[in-house]
Amino acid sequence: MSVIDKLYAALSGANDAQVRKVAAATLSEQVSWSACHPVNDLSGVSSVVDDFLLPLIQALPDLERKPFIHIPGDYQGEQWIAGAGYLIGTFSAPLFGIPPTGQTLYLRYSELVRVENDRITQCYLFPDFLDAMQQARVYPLRPSLGHPGLIMPPTGLDGICSDDSDPDRSIGTAQLIMDMLDCLRKYDGQTLESMDLENFWHPDFMWYGPAGIGTTRGIEGFRRHHQGPFLKGFPDRDVDHHACTVACGDYVATGGWPHMHGTHTGGDWLGLPPSNRHLSLRVMDIWRREGDLLKENWVAIDIPHMLDQMGLDVFAQMRAITSR
């Protein structure tokens, strides 16, 4: 059991004192913990407890963590764990202002976690708060162009990696990702076909995007439901910050906080007019390779943070819906 598993397993039904005890046992004293807006960047055990863990367990008192991807690995001499799955529980109290439903909430998450001496020293966590709004029926944006709703686990149900049994395979998968990302940088500003994704993506490629964008299938579905609107909205986008790359067999995770920057000069993305503001994008990707091509991609984007930089408070918009 990883230290992340130990932390969340002890939270279910825990009171204030018990949450503080397990946090002190699993987090480093100077832990850096970042979660999607409106949580943002926290420092130190007390802040993580008060500003994230307690609000989470109060909203979901019977919290259960269900990972479907777990990738441990080393990056530049540091131990990292990448993962994705759901935080599940009975939605019993507001979650950062999102009103409870009294029903089961599936809070999708992706994470990059750095571990040292069996303690969490750094965490980049992407809870999909927009999807929680959808489940609470207070979603304030236009419907996703892709398929909304629950995200599927890996097709082979083999995403829980205990160790890297084939380092050469892992290196090859990581190189495939780097080559594919270079391909994405070849956009000529005119046609999406200038990026020859057919050389890297399986014909039935699945792109599991966050709420607001949704899930797409195949290269054409990706271009129509995400890539086209995104590049129109952010034509100068560039991946220019990197937290780590974690590889294990057919799986690779990449991301950063932020990971990309771009200027919102075009319309259409999420149906919004251009704000003409330069934004930082918090992004995490997990990729699965099948044969010599990429078959699945789980994508986390802190869209509420992007909207906040545009001058749009999605939580205020949500509250306007709940007050009607």
WOPE-V383880 format. One record per helix or strand of 2 or more residues. SS is the DSSP state (~ for helix, > for strand). FROM is the first residue (numbers start at 0). LEN is the number of residues. Records with the same first field share a line. If there is no record, write none. Layout:
SS->FROM-LEN / FROM-LEN
This chain:
~->2-7 / 15-11 / 44-15 / 128-7 / 166-18 / 191-3 / 196-3 / 217-16 / 268-3 / 302-7 / 313-9
>->26-9 / 39-4 / 63-12 / 77-13 / 103-13 / 118-9 / 159-2 / 200-8 / 214-3 / 237-2 / 243-5 / 250-13 / 277-13 / 292-9
